[in-house]
C-alpha cells in the first residue's frame, strides 16, 4: 500500500507535542490552514475528535482527523507533508482512519472535498466514497464549492477483505 515511503511507517494518536509539525504540514497543504489553536482545541476539548498521525522513521509525515458522532464519522482534515506525497501515505492514512472509525462504532464516514481537488477525489473514489451532494461556496478563501462524499464502512471493510486491499 505504501509505495515508496522511505523507512518505517507507523500510525498513532496525535499528541500536543506534534502541533508544531502539524502546523507546518497544514500550512504547506491548505490555502486556508487551521491555526495551531484549532488543533489544540480539538485534542484537549472536543470529546468527539479523533486525530491520527502517520510517521516515517518516527517523523510525523501527515495526519487525519475525524469527529465521531453517534454512528457517523466526519473527516475534518487530512494532509501529507509535500516530501511524502505520491508515496501512498495518504491512502494508507485514510484506510487506517476508516478502520479505526469502524472499530469505534461508525457505520458511515463523510467528508468534503474541493471541486478542484481531483487527486483527492480519485483517492476517495478508489476507497468507495460516493458523491452525495454539493455545498455551494463552502470554502471561504475562494468561495469554491465542496463535493460531499460518503462511504459505508462495513461495506468497505467487506470489499477489502475479499480483494486483499
Chimera marker file (.cmm) of the C-alpha trace (Angstrom):
<marker_set name="trace">
<marker id="1" x="0.000" y="0.000" z="0.000" r="1" g="1" b="0" radius="0.5"/>
<marker id="2" x="2.757" y="2.466" z="0.876" r="1" g="1" b="0" radius="0.5"/>
<marker id="3" x="4.602" y="2.535" z="-2.433" r="1" g="1" b="0" radius="0.5"/>
<marker id="4" x="7.888" y="4.275" z="-1.872" r="1" g="1" b="0" radius="0.5"/>
<marker id="5" x="7.917" y="5.982" z="1.508" r="1" g="1" b="0" radius="0.5"/>
<marker id="6" x="11.422" y="5.653" z="2.866" r="1" g="1" b="0" radius="0.5"/>
<marker id="7" x="11.722" y="3.981" z="6.219" r="1" g="1" b="0" radius="0.5"/>
<marker id="8" x="9.304" y="2.526" z="8.710" r="1" g="1" b="0" radius="0.5"/>
<marker id="9" x="5.686" y="3.719" z="8.544" r="1" g="1" b="0" radius="0.5"/>
<marker id="10" x="3.536" y="3.864" z="11.676" r="1" g="1" b="0" radius="0.5"/>
<marker id="11" x="0.280" y="5.317" z="12.977" r="1" g="1" b="0" radius="0.5"/>
<marker id="12" x="-0.527" y="6.716" z="16.409" r="1" g="1" b="0" radius="0.5"/>
<marker id="13" x="-2.865" y="9.204" z="18.070" r="1" g="1" b="0" radius="0.5"/>
<marker id="14" x="-1.901" y="12.849" z="17.587" r="1" g="1" b="0" radius="0.5"/>
<marker id="15" x="-0.315" y="14.438" z="20.661" r="1" g="1" b="0" radius="0.5"/>
<marker id="16" x="0.098" y="18.054" z="21.725" r="1" g="1" b="0" radius="0.5"/>
<marker id="17" x="3.835" y="17.681" z="21.117" r="1" g="1" b="0" radius="0.5"/>
<marker id="18" x="3.045" y="17.107" z="17.406" r="1" g="1" b="0" radius="0.5"/>
<marker id="19" x="1.419" y="20.505" z="16.883" r="1" g="1" b="0" radius="0.5"/>
<marker id="20" x="4.497" y="22.326" z="15.558" r="1" g="1" b="0" radius="0.5"/>
<marker id="21" x="4.930" y="19.708" z="12.830" r="1" g="1" b="0" radius="0.5"/>
<marker id="22" x="1.167" y="19.620" z="12.161" r="1" g="1" b="0" radius="0.5"/>
<marker id="23" x="1.229" y="23.391" z="11.697" r="1" g="1" b="0" radius="0.5"/>
<marker id="24" x="3.998" y="23.055" z="9.077" r="1" g="1" b="0" radius="0.5"/>
<marker id="25" x="2.081" y="20.358" z="7.185" r="1" g="1" b="0" radius="0.5"/>
<marker id="26" x="-1.164" y="22.329" z="7.403" r="1" g="1" b="0" radius="0.5"/>
<marker id="27" x="0.490" y="25.483" z="6.031" r="1" g="1" b="0" radius="0.5"/>
<marker id="28" x="2.024" y="23.537" z="3.111" r="1" g="1" b="0" radius="0.5"/>
<marker id="29" x="-1.288" y="21.840" z="2.353" r="1" g="1" b="0" radius="0.5"/>
<marker id="30" x="-4.086" y="24.395" z="2.502" r="1" g="1" b="0" radius="0.5"/>
<marker id="31" x="-4.728" y="27.934" z="1.321" r="1" g="1" b="0" radius="0.5"/>
<marker id="32" x="-6.826" y="28.488" z="4.461" r="1" g="1" b="0" radius="0.5"/>
<marker id="33" x="-4.977" y="26.370" z="7.053" r="1" g="1" b="0" radius="0.5"/>
<marker id="34" x="-6.304" y="25.642" z="10.503" r="1" g="1" b="0" radius="0.5"/>
<marker id="35" x="-4.371" y="27.588" z="13.148" r="1" g="1" b="0" radius="0.5"/>
<marker id="36" x="-2.409" y="25.681" z="15.786" r="1" g="1" b="0" radius="0.5"/>
<marker id="37" x="-5.020" y="26.670" z="18.394" r="1" g="1" b="0" radius="0.5"/>
<marker id="38" x="-7.740" y="24.839" z="16.441" r="1" g="1" b="0" radius="0.5"/>
<marker id="39" x="-5.811" y="21.573" z="16.697" r="1" g="1" b="0" radius="0.5"/>
<marker id="40" x="-5.105" y="22.244" z="20.371" r="1" g="1" b="0" radius="0.5"/>
<marker id="41" x="-8.826" y="22.753" z="20.987" r="1" g="1" b="0" radius="0.5"/>
<marker id="42" x="-9.666" y="19.572" z="19.078" r="1" g="1" b="0" radius="0.5"/>
<marker id="43" x="-7.213" y="17.487" z="21.110" r="1" g="1" b="0" radius="0.5"/>
<marker id="44" x="-7.998" y="18.981" z="24.519" r="1" g="1" b="0" radius="0.5"/>
<marker id="45" x="-11.664" y="19.958" z="24.453" r="1" g="1" b="0" radius="0.5"/>
<marker id="46" x="-13.517" y="18.045" z="21.716" r="1" g="1" b="0" radius="0.5"/>
<marker id="47" x="-14.776" y="14.723" z="23.060" r="1" g="1" b="0" radius="0.5"/>
<marker id="48" x="-15.895" y="13.705" z="19.549" r="1" g="1" b="0" radius="0.5"/>
<marker id="49" x="-12.481" y="14.298" z="17.918" r="1" g="1" b="0" radius="0.5"/>
<marker id="50" x="-10.031" y="11.564" z="16.928" r="1" g="1" b="0" radius="0.5"/>
<marker id="51" x="-6.742" y="12.593" z="15.303" r="1" g="1" b="0" radius="0.5"/>
<marker id="52" x="-4.113" y="10.217" z="13.940" r="1" g="1" b="0" radius="0.5"/>
<marker id="53" x="-0.605" y="10.939" z="12.697" r="1" g="1" b="0" radius="0.5"/>
<marker id="54" x="1.327" y="8.863" z="10.190" r="1" g="1" b="0" radius="0.5"/>
<marker id="55" x="5.044" y="8.692" z="10.863" r="1" g="1" b="0" radius="0.5"/>
<marker id="56" x="8.015" y="7.709" z="8.725" r="1" g="1" b="0" radius="0.5"/>
<marker id="57" x="11.022" y="6.717" z="10.811" r="1" g="1" b="0" radius="0.5"/>
<marker id="58" x="9.366" y="8.464" z="13.760" r="1" g="1" b="0" radius="0.5"/>
<marker id="59" x="8.861" y="11.774" z="11.920" r="1" g="1" b="0" radius="0.5"/>
<marker id="60" x="5.276" y="12.995" z="11.510" r="1" g="1" b="0" radius="0.5"/>
<marker id="61" x="4.626" y="12.876" z="7.759" r="1" g="1" b="0" radius="0.5"/>
<marker id="62" x="0.874" y="13.523" z="7.810" r="1" g="1" b="0" radius="0.5"/>
<marker id="63" x="-2.335" y="13.351" z="9.767" r="1" g="1" b="0" radius="0.5"/>
<marker id="64" x="-6.062" y="12.786" z="9.573" r="1" g="1" b="0" radius="0.5"/>
<marker id="65" x="-8.813" y="13.810" z="11.944" r="1" g="1" b="0" radius="0.5"/>
<marker id="66" x="-12.459" y="12.914" z="12.300" r="1" g="1" b="0" radius="0.5"/>
<marker id="67" x="-15.371" y="13.573" z="14.589" r="1" g="1" b="0" radius="0.5"/>
<marker id="68" x="-17.362" y="10.543" z="15.692" r="1" g="1" b="0" radius="0.5"/>
<marker id="69" x="-20.961" y="11.464" z="16.445" r="1" g="1" b="0" radius="0.5"/>
<marker id="70" x="-23.235" y="8.501" z="17.099" r="1" g="1" b="0" radius="0.5"/>
<marker id="71" x="-22.600" y="6.141" z="14.160" r="1" g="1" b="0" radius="0.5"/>
<marker id="72" x="-21.153" y="8.700" z="11.729" r="1" g="1" b="0" radius="0.5"/>
<marker id="73" x="-17.539" y="9.756" z="11.302" r="1" g="1" b="0" radius="0.5"/>
<marker id="74" x="-16.870" y="13.125" z="9.669" r="1" g="1" b="0" radius="0.5"/>
<marker id="75" x="-13.354" y="13.663" z="8.315" r="1" g="1" b="0" radius="0.5"/>
<marker id="76" x="-12.290" y="17.146" z="9.396" r="1" g="1" b="0" radius="0.5"/>
<marker id="77" x="-8.951" y="17.190" z="7.604" r="1" g="1" b="0" radius="0.5"/>
<marker id="78" x="-6.284" y="15.002" z="6.084" r="1" g="1" b="0" radius="0.5"/>
<marker id="79" x="-2.877" y="16.119" z="4.855" r="1" g="1" b="0" radius="0.5"/>
<marker id="80" x="0.508" y="14.680" z="3.961" r="1" g="1" b="0" radius="0.5"/>
<marker id="81" x="3.723" y="16.723" z="4.002" r="1" g="1" b="0" radius="0.5"/>
<marker id="82" x="4.848" y="17.550" z="0.421" r="1" g="1" b="0" radius="0.5"/>
<marker id="83" x="8.039" y="15.492" z="0.887" r="1" g="1" b="0" radius="0.5"/>
<marker id="84" x="5.908" y="12.349" z="1.289" r="1" g="1" b="0" radius="0.5"/>
<marker id="85" x="3.168" y="12.928" z="-1.275" r="1" g="1" b="0" radius="0.5"/>
<marker id="86" x="2.819" y="10.374" z="-4.036" r="1" g="1" b="0" radius="0.5"/>
<marker id="87" x="4.142" y="7.579" z="-1.824" r="1" g="1" b="0" radius="0.5"/>
<marker id="88" x="0.796" y="6.065" z="-0.820" r="1" g="1" b="0" radius="0.5"/>
<marker id="89" x="0.831" y="7.577" z="2.667" r="1" g="1" b="0" radius="0.5"/>
<marker id="90" x="-2.426" y="9.449" z="2.078" r="1" g="1" b="0" radius="0.5"/>
<marker id="91" x="-4.218" y="6.256" z="1.094" r="1" g="1" b="0" radius="0.5"/>
<marker id="92" x="-2.646" y="4.300" z="3.954" r="1" g="1" b="0" radius="0.5"/>
<marker id="93" x="-3.628" y="7.006" z="6.445" r="1" g="1" b="0" radius="0.5"/>
<marker id="94" x="-7.213" y="7.181" z="5.244" r="1" g="1" b="0" radius="0.5"/>
<marker id="95" x="-7.546" y="3.373" z="5.283" r="1" g="1" b="0" radius="0.5"/>
<marker id="96" x="-6.184" y="3.302" z="8.832" r="1" g="1" b="0" radius="0.5"/>
<marker id="97" x="-8.618" y="6.006" z="9.956" r="1" g="1" b="0" radius="0.5"/>
<marker id="98" x="-11.559" y="4.334" z="8.201" r="1" g="1" b="0" radius="0.5"/>
<marker id="99" x="-10.796" y="1.114" z="10.074" r="1" g="1" b="0" radius="0.5"/>
<marker id="100" x="-10.358" y="2.999" z="13.362" r="1" g="1" b="0" radius="0.5"/>
<marker id="101" x="-13.708" y="4.771" z="12.933" r="1" g="1" b="0" radius="0.5"/>
<marker id="102" x="-15.417" y="1.443" z="12.169" r="1" g="1" b="0" radius="0.5"/>
<marker id="103" x="-13.881" y="-0.144" z="15.277" r="1" g="1" b="0" radius="0.5"/>
<marker id="104" x="-15.110" y="2.813" z="17.352" r="1" g="1" b="0" radius="0.5"/>
<marker id="105" x="-18.676" y="2.222" z="16.131" r="1" g="1" b="0" radius="0.5"/>
<marker id="106" x="-19.063" y="4.293" z="12.972" r="1" g="1" b="0" radius="0.5"/>
<marker id="107" x="-21.190" y="2.802" z="10.214" r="1" g="1" b="0" radius="0.5"/>
<marker id="108" x="-20.625" y="5.637" z="7.742" r="1" g="1" b="0" radius="0.5"/>
<marker id="109" x="-17.987" y="8.242" z="7.010" r="1" g="1" b="0" radius="0.5"/>
<marker id="110" x="-18.324" y="11.572" z="5.250" r="1" g="1" b="0" radius="0.5"/>
<marker id="111" x="-16.029" y="14.324" z="4.048" r="1" g="1" b="0" radius="0.5"/>
<marker id="112" x="-15.978" y="17.427" z="1.907" r="1" g="1" b="0" radius="0.5"/>
<marker id="113" x="-13.501" y="17.923" z="-0.924" r="1" g="1" b="0" radius="0.5"/>
<marker id="114" x="-12.848" y="20.892" z="-3.173" r="1" g="1" b="0" radius="0.5"/>
<marker id="115" x="-14.289" y="20.560" z="-6.670" r="1" g="1" b="0" radius="0.5"/>
<marker id="116" x="-10.797" y="21.367" z="-7.999" r="1" g="1" b="0" radius="0.5"/>
<marker id="117" x="-9.039" y="18.678" z="-5.923" r="1" g="1" b="0" radius="0.5"/>
<marker id="118" x="-9.272" y="15.855" z="-8.439" r="1" g="1" b="0" radius="0.5"/>
<marker id="119" x="-6.317" y="13.957" z="-6.935" r="1" g="1" b="0" radius="0.5"/>
<marker id="120" x="-8.122" y="13.610" z="-3.596" r="1" g="1" b="0" radius="0.5"/>
<marker id="121" x="-11.401" y="12.797" z="-5.350" r="1" g="1" b="0" radius="0.5"/>
<marker id="122" x="-9.687" y="9.931" z="-7.192" r="1" g="1" b="0" radius="0.5"/>
<marker id="123" x="-8.427" y="8.513" z="-3.899" r="1" g="1" b="0" radius="0.5"/>
<marker id="124" x="-11.847" y="8.807" z="-2.285" r="1" g="1" b="0" radius="0.5"/>
<marker id="125" x="-13.473" y="7.146" z="-5.306" r="1" g="1" b="0" radius="0.5"/>
<marker id="126" x="-10.930" y="4.311" z="-5.109" r="1" g="1" b="0" radius="0.5"/>
<marker id="127" x="-11.768" y="3.757" z="-1.441" r="1" g="1" b="0" radius="0.5"/>
<marker id="128" x="-15.505" y="3.520" z="-2.094" r="1" g="1" b="0" radius="0.5"/>
<marker id="129" x="-16.700" y="7.039" z="-1.296" r="1" g="1" b="0" radius="0.5"/>
<marker id="130" x="-19.623" y="8.220" z="-3.414" r="1" g="1" b="0" radius="0.5"/>
<marker id="131" x="-20.789" y="11.734" z="-4.207" r="1" g="1" b="0" radius="0.5"/>
<marker id="132" x="-23.881" y="12.727" z="-2.264" r="1" g="1" b="0" radius="0.5"/>
<marker id="133" x="-24.193" y="16.454" z="-2.840" r="1" g="1" b="0" radius="0.5"/>
<marker id="134" x="-22.582" y="19.821" z="-3.322" r="1" g="1" b="0" radius="0.5"/>
<marker id="135" x="-22.049" y="22.642" z="-0.833" r="1" g="1" b="0" radius="0.5"/>
<marker id="136" x="-22.021" y="25.869" z="-2.813" r="1" g="1" b="0" radius="0.5"/>
<marker id="137" x="-19.260" y="28.354" z="-1.968" r="1" g="1" b="0" radius="0.5"/>
<marker id="138" x="-18.199" y="26.199" z="1.002" r="1" g="1" b="0" radius="0.5"/>
<marker id="139" x="-14.555" y="27.270" z="1.128" r="1" g="1" b="0" radius="0.5"/>
<marker id="140" x="-14.153" y="30.780" z="2.488" r="1" g="1" b="0" radius="0.5"/>
<marker id="141" x="-10.794" y="31.568" z="0.859" r="1" g="1" b="0" radius="0.5"/>
<marker id="142" x="-12.112" y="31.488" z="-2.720" r="1" g="1" b="0" radius="0.5"/>
<marker id="143" x="-15.818" y="30.560" z="-2.479" r="1" g="1" b="0" radius="0.5"/>
<marker id="144" x="-15.122" y="27.195" z="-4.131" r="1" g="1" b="0" radius="0.5"/>
<marker id="145" x="-17.801" y="24.523" z="-3.969" r="1" g="1" b="0" radius="0.5"/>
<marker id="146" x="-17.309" y="21.351" z="-1.938" r="1" g="1" b="0" radius="0.5"/>
<marker id="147" x="-18.371" y="17.890" z="-3.018" r="1" g="1" b="0" radius="0.5"/>
<marker id="148" x="-19.909" y="15.915" z="-0.148" r="1" g="1" b="0" radius="0.5"/>
<marker id="149" x="-18.869" y="12.267" z="-0.209" r="1" g="1" b="0" radius="0.5"/>
<marker id="150" x="-19.935" y="9.261" z="1.885" r="1" g="1" b="0" radius="0.5"/>
<marker id="151" x="-18.819" y="5.673" z="2.371" r="1" g="1" b="0" radius="0.5"/>
<marker id="152" x="-20.422" y="2.823" z="4.308" r="1" g="1" b="0" radius="0.5"/>
<marker id="153" x="-17.556" y="1.479" z="6.397" r="1" g="1" b="0" radius="0.5"/>
<marker id="154" x="-18.740" y="-2.112" z="6.839" r="1" g="1" b="0" radius="0.5"/>
<marker id="155" x="-19.239" y="-2.486" z="3.083" r="1" g="1" b="0" radius="0.5"/>
<marker id="156" x="-15.752" y="-1.054" z="2.536" r="1" g="1" b="0" radius="0.5"/>
<marker id="157" x="-14.235" y="-3.493" z="5.058" r="1" g="1" b="0" radius="0.5"/>
<marker id="158" x="-16.032" y="-6.471" z="3.476" r="1" g="1" b="0" radius="0.5"/>
<marker id="159" x="-14.960" y="-5.441" z="-0.038" r="1" g="1" b="0" radius="0.5"/>
<marker id="160" x="-11.336" y="-5.109" z="1.080" r="1" g="1" b="0" radius="0.5"/>
<marker id="161" x="-11.435" y="-8.482" z="2.834" r="1" g="1" b="0" radius="0.5"/>
<marker id="162" x="-12.349" y="-10.089" z="-0.498" r="1" g="1" b="0" radius="0.5"/>
<marker id="163" x="-9.887" y="-8.129" z="-2.642" r="1" g="1" b="0" radius="0.5"/>
<marker id="164" x="-6.961" y="-8.062" z="-0.229" r="1" g="1" b="0" radius="0.5"/>
<marker id="165" x="-6.761" y="-4.228" z="-0.164" r="1" g="1" b="0" radius="0.5"/>
<link id1="1" id2="2" r="1" g="1" b="0" radius="0.2"/>
<link id1="2" id2="3" r="1" g="1" b="0" radius="0.2"/>
<link id1="3" id2="4" r="1" g="1" b="0" radius="0.2"/>
<link id1="4" id2="5" r="1" g="1" b="0" radius="0.2"/>
<link id1="5" id2="6" r="1" g="1" b="0" radius="0.2"/>
<link id1="6" id2="7" r="1" g="1" b="0" radius="0.2"/>
<link id1="7" id2="8" r="1" g="1" b="0" radius="0.2"/>
<link id1="8" id2="9" r="1" g="1" b="0" radius="0.2"/>
<link id1="9" id2="10" r="1" g="1" b="0" radius="0.2"/>
<link id1="10" id2="11" r="1" g="1" b="0" radius="0.2"/>
<link id1="11" id2="12" r="1" g="1" b="0" radius="0.2"/>
<link id1="12" id2="13" r="1" g="1" b="0" radius="0.2"/>
<link id1="13" id2="14" r="1" g="1" b="0" radius="0.2"/>
<link id1="14" id2="15" r="1" g="1" b="0" radius="0.2"/>
<link id1="15" id2="16" r="1" g="1" b="0" radius="0.2"/>
<link id1="16" id2="17" r="1" g="1" b="0" radius="0.2"/>
<link id1="17" id2="18" r="1" g="1" b="0" radius="0.2"/>
<link id1="18" id2="19" r="1" g="1" b="0" radius="0.2"/>
<link id1="19" id2="20" r="1" g="1" b="0" radius="0.2"/>
<link id1="20" id2="21" r="1" g="1" b="0" radius="0.2"/>
<link id1="21" id2="22" r="1" g="1" b="0" radius="0.2"/>
<link id1="22" id2="23" r="1" g="1" b="0" radius="0.2"/>
<link id1="23" id2="24" r="1" g="1" b="0" radius="0.2"/>
<link id1="24" id2="25" r="1" g="1" b="0" radius="0.2"/>
<link id1="25" id2="26" r="1" g="1" b="0" radius="0.2"/>
<link id1="26" id2="27" r="1" g="1" b="0" radius="0.2"/>
<link id1="27" id2="28" r="1" g="1" b="0" radius="0.2"/>
<link id1="28" id2="29" r="1" g="1" b="0" radius="0.2"/>
<link id1="29" id2="30" r="1" g="1" b="0" radius="0.2"/>
<link id1="30" id2="31" r="1" g="1" b="0" radius="0.2"/>
<link id1="31" id2="32" r="1" g="1" b="0" radius="0.2"/>
<link id1="32" id2="33" r="1" g="1" b="0" radius="0.2"/>
<link id1="33" id2="34" r="1" g="1" b="0" radius="0.2"/>
<link id1="34" id2="35" r="1" g="1" b="0" radius="0.2"/>
<link id1="35" id2="36" r="1" g="1" b="0" radius="0.2"/>
<link id1="36" id2="37" r="1" g="1" b="0" radius="0.2"/>
<link id1="37" id2="38" r="1" g="1" b="0" radius="0.2"/>
<link id1="38" id2="39" r="1" g="1" b="0" radius="0.2"/>
<link id1="39" id2="40" r="1" g="1" b="0" radius="0.2"/>
<link id1="40" id2="41" r="1" g="1" b="0" radius="0.2"/>
<link id1="41" id2="42" r="1" g="1" b="0" radius="0.2"/>
<link id1="42" id2="43" r="1" g="1" b="0" radius="0.2"/>
<link id1="43" id2="44" r="1" g="1" b="0" radius="0.2"/>
<link id1="44" id2="45" r="1" g="1" b="0" radius="0.2"/>
<link id1="45" id2="46" r="1" g="1" b="0" radius="0.2"/>
<link id1="46" id2="47" r="1" g="1" b="0" radius="0.2"/>
<link id1="47" id2="48" r="1" g="1" b="0" radius="0.2"/>
<link id1="48" id2="49" r="1" g="1" b="0" radius="0.2"/>
<link id1="49" id2="50" r="1" g="1" b="0" radius="0.2"/>
<link id1="50" id2="51" r="1" g="1" b="0" radius="0.2"/>
<link id1="51" id2="52" r="1" g="1" b="0" radius="0.2"/>
<link id1="52" id2="53" r="1" g="1" b="0" radius="0.2"/>
<link id1="53" id2="54" r="1" g="1" b="0" radius="0.2"/>
<link id1="54" id2="55" r="1" g="1" b="0" radius="0.2"/>
<link id1="55" id2="56" r="1" g="1" b="0" radius="0.2"/>
<link id1="56" id2="57" r="1" g="1" b="0" radius="0.2"/>
<link id1="57" id2="58" r="1" g="1" b="0" radius="0.2"/>
<link id1="58" id2="59" r="1" g="1" b="0" radius="0.2"/>
<link id1="59" id2="60" r="1" g="1" b="0" radius="0.2"/>
<link id1="60" id2="61" r="1" g="1" b="0" radius="0.2"/>
<link id1="61" id2="62" r="1" g="1" b="0" radius="0.2"/>
<link id1="62" id2="63" r="1" g="1" b="0" radius="0.2"/>
<link id1="63" id2="64" r="1" g="1" b="0" radius="0.2"/>
<link id1="64" id2="65" r="1" g="1" b="0" radius="0.2"/>
<link id1="65" id2="66" r="1" g="1" b="0" radius="0.2"/>
<link id1="66" id2="67" r="1" g="1" b="0" radius="0.2"/>
<link id1="67" id2="68" r="1" g="1" b="0" radius="0.2"/>
<link id1="68" id2="69" r="1" g="1" b="0" radius="0.2"/>
<link id1="69" id2="70" r="1" g="1" b="0" radius="0.2"/>
<link id1="70" id2="71" r="1" g="1" b="0" radius="0.2"/>
<link id1="71" id2="72" r="1" g="1" b="0" radius="0.2"/>
<link id1="72" id2="73" r="1" g="1" b="0" radius="0.2"/>
<link id1="73" id2="74" r="1" g="1" b="0" radius="0.2"/>
<link id1="74" id2="75" r="1" g="1" b="0" radius="0.2"/>
<link id1="75" id2="76" r="1" g="1" b="0" radius="0.2"/>
<link id1="76" id2="77" r="1" g="1" b="0" radius="0.2"/>
<link id1="77" id2="78" r="1" g="1" b="0" radius="0.2"/>
<link id1="78" id2="79" r="1" g="1" b="0" radius="0.2"/>
<link id1="79" id2="80" r="1" g="1" b="0" radius="0.2"/>
<link id1="80" id2="81" r="1" g="1" b="0" radius="0.2"/>
<link id1="81" id2="82" r="1" g="1" b="0" radius="0.2"/>
<link id1="82" id2="83" r="1" g="1" b="0" radius="0.2"/>
<link id1="83" id2="84" r="1" g="1" b="0" radius="0.2"/>
<link id1="84" id2="85" r="1" g="1" b="0" radius="0.2"/>
<link id1="85" id2="86" r="1" g="1" b="0" radius="0.2"/>
<link id1="86" id2="87" r="1" g="1" b="0" radius="0.2"/>
<link id1="87" id2="88" r="1" g="1" b="0" radius="0.2"/>
<link id1="88" id2="89" r="1" g="1" b="0" radius="0.2"/>
<link id1="89" id2="90" r="1" g="1" b="0" radius="0.2"/>
<link id1="90" id2="91" r="1" g="1" b="0" radius="0.2"/>
<link id1="91" id2="92" r="1" g="1" b="0" radius="0.2"/>
<link id1="92" id2="93" r="1" g="1" b="0" radius="0.2"/>
<link id1="93" id2="94" r="1" g="1" b="0" radius="0.2"/>
<link id1="94" id2="95" r="1" g="1" b="0" radius="0.2"/>
<link id1="95" id2="96" r="1" g="1" b="0" radius="0.2"/>
<link id1="96" id2="97" r="1" g="1" b="0" radius="0.2"/>
<link id1="97" id2="98" r="1" g="1" b="0" radius="0.2"/>
<link id1="98" id2="99" r="1" g="1" b="0" radius="0.2"/>
<link id1="99" id2="100" r="1" g="1" b="0" radius="0.2"/>
<link id1="100" id2="101" r="1" g="1" b="0" radius="0.2"/>
<link id1="101" id2="102" r="1" g="1" b="0" radius="0.2"/>
<link id1="102" id2="103" r="1" g="1" b="0" radius="0.2"/>
<link id1="103" id2="104" r="1" g="1" b="0" radius="0.2"/>
<link id1="104" id2="105" r="1" g="1" b="0" radius="0.2"/>
<link id1="105" id2="106" r="1" g="1" b="0" radius="0.2"/>
<link id1="106" id2="107" r="1" g="1" b="0" radius="0.2"/>
<link id1="107" id2="108" r="1" g="1" b="0" radius="0.2"/>
<link id1="108" id2="109" r="1" g="1" b="0" radius="0.2"/>
<link id1="109" id2="110" r="1" g="1" b="0" radius="0.2"/>
<link id1="110" id2="111" r="1" g="1" b="0" radius="0.2"/>
<link id1="111" id2="112" r="1" g="1" b="0" radius="0.2"/>
<link id1="112" id2="113" r="1" g="1" b="0" radius="0.2"/>
<link id1="113" id2="114" r="1" g="1" b="0" radius="0.2"/>
<link id1="114" id2="115" r="1" g="1" b="0" radius="0.2"/>
<link id1="115" id2="116" r="1" g="1" b="0" radius="0.2"/>
<link id1="116" id2="117" r="1" g="1" b="0" radius="0.2"/>
<link id1="117" id2="118" r="1" g="1" b="0" radius="0.2"/>
<link id1="118" id2="119" r="1" g="1" b="0" radius="0.2"/>
<link id1="119" id2="120" r="1" g="1" b="0" radius="0.2"/>
<link id1="120" id2="121" r="1" g="1" b="0" radius="0.2"/>
<link id1="121" id2="122" r="1" g="1" b="0" radius="0.2"/>
<link id1="122" id2="123" r="1" g="1" b="0" radius="0.2"/>
<link id1="123" id2="124" r="1" g="1" b="0" radius="0.2"/>
<link id1="124" id2="125" r="1" g="1" b="0" radius="0.2"/>
<link id1="125" id2="126" r="1" g="1" b="0" radius="0.2"/>
<link id1="126" id2="127" r="1" g="1" b="0" radius="0.2"/>
<link id1="127" id2="128" r="1" g="1" b="0" radius="0.2"/>
<link id1="128" id2="129" r="1" g="1" b="0" radius="0.2"/>
<link id1="129" id2="130" r="1" g="1" b="0" radius="0.2"/>
<link id1="130" id2="131" r="1" g="1" b="0" radius="0.2"/>
<link id1="131" id2="132" r="1" g="1" b="0" radius="0.2"/>
<link id1="132" id2="133" r="1" g="1" b="0" radius="0.2"/>
<link id1="133" id2="134" r="1" g="1" b="0" radius="0.2"/>
<link id1="134" id2="135" r="1" g="1" b="0" radius="0.2"/>
<link id1="135" id2="136" r="1" g="1" b="0" radius="0.2"/>
<link id1="136" id2="137" r="1" g="1" b="0" radius="0.2"/>
<link id1="137" id2="138" r="1" g="1" b="0" radius="0.2"/>
<link id1="138" id2="139" r="1" g="1" b="0" radius="0.2"/>
<link id1="139" id2="140" r="1" g="1" b="0" radius="0.2"/>
<link id1="140" id2="141" r="1" g="1" b="0" radius="0.2"/>
<link id1="141" id2="142" r="1" g="1" b="0" radius="0.2"/>
<link id1="142" id2="143" r="1" g="1" b="0" radius="0.2"/>
<link id1="143" id2="144" r="1" g="1" b="0" radius="0.2"/>
<link id1="144" id2="145" r="1" g="1" b="0" radius="0.2"/>
<link id1="145" id2="146" r="1" g="1" b="0" radius="0.2"/>
<link id1="146" id2="147" r="1" g="1" b="0" radius="0.2"/>
<link id1="147" id2="148" r="1" g="1" b="0" radius="0.2"/>
<link id1="148" id2="149" r="1" g="1" b="0" radius="0.2"/>
<link id1="149" id2="150" r="1" g="1" b="0" radius="0.2"/>
<link id1="150" id2="151" r="1" g="1" b="0" radius="0.2"/>
<link id1="151" id2="152" r="1" g="1" b="0" radius="0.2"/>
<link id1="152" id2="153" r="1" g="1" b="0" radius="0.2"/>
<link id1="153" id2="154" r="1" g="1" b="0" radius="0.2"/>
<link id1="154" id2="155" r="1" g="1" b="0" radius="0.2"/>
<link id1="155" id2="156" r="1" g="1" b="0" radius="0.2"/>
<link id1="156" id2="157" r="1" g="1" b="0" radius="0.2"/>
<link id1="157" id2="158" r="1" g="1" b="0" radius="0.2"/>
<link id1="158" id2="159" r="1" g="1" b="0" radius="0.2"/>
<link id1="159" id2="160" r="1" g="1" b="0" radius="0.2"/>
<link id1="160" id2="161" r="1" g="1" b="0" radius="0.2"/>
<link id1="161" id2="162" r="1" g="1" b="0" radius="0.2"/>
<link id1="162" id2="163" r="1" g="1" b="0" radius="0.2"/>
<link id1="163" id2="164" r="1" g="1" b="0" radius="0.2"/>
<link id1="164" id2="165" r="1" g="1" b="0" radius="0.2"/>
</marker_set>
